[in-house]
Amino acid sequence: MQGIGNYAVTRAIVALIFIAATIVIAVAYYSVKHGLRETVKRTLLAILLLVVATIVINYSLEARTRARIVTAKCAKSVSPTSRYVARTCYSGGRVVLRVLTADESSLLAERTFWSYGDDPARLYWEDGRLKYGDGDENGVHFSSITLPPNLKDRLLAHLP
């Protein structure tokens, strides 16, 4: 993952590492009588469950943000080739970026990220990609979507 929307992800990763370390210590402490192999198994299972739970919670919170967006209040940007349309929608400090076909009948990709400051999110159409974010024009704080969007983007765009 890359770009502006990583603040929440970074926070989640730090929390995940802290919780995972706590689980490792707790499982190691309480599983001494079961041996090293059993301790490692229990620890890995606990960490796996924690990672899955974190992913599910993060995804459900992002889905709630995307569901609350009113498309009538979105800014529209058309690609230079007129093959794609980008809609930038705002919900508090969150920005939902949707890339659609030119006739706006099909959603091709979707991103959710933070917009810091009073400036709206910026979009730059470049050869083969759409750069988006809240950074400067040198692309320092920008992420991008390849055009046409890859299979992963197209599949994720159709999930709630």
Secondary structure, DSSP 4 states (H G I P E B T S, - for coil): --STTHHHHHHHHHHHHHHHHHHHHHHHHHTGGG-HHHHHHHHHHHHHHHHHHHHHHHHHHHHHHHHT--GGG-EEEE-TTSSEEEEEEEETTEEEEEEEETTS-SEEEEEEEE--SSSPPEEEEETTEEEEESS-TTSTTEEEEESSPPHHHHHHHT--
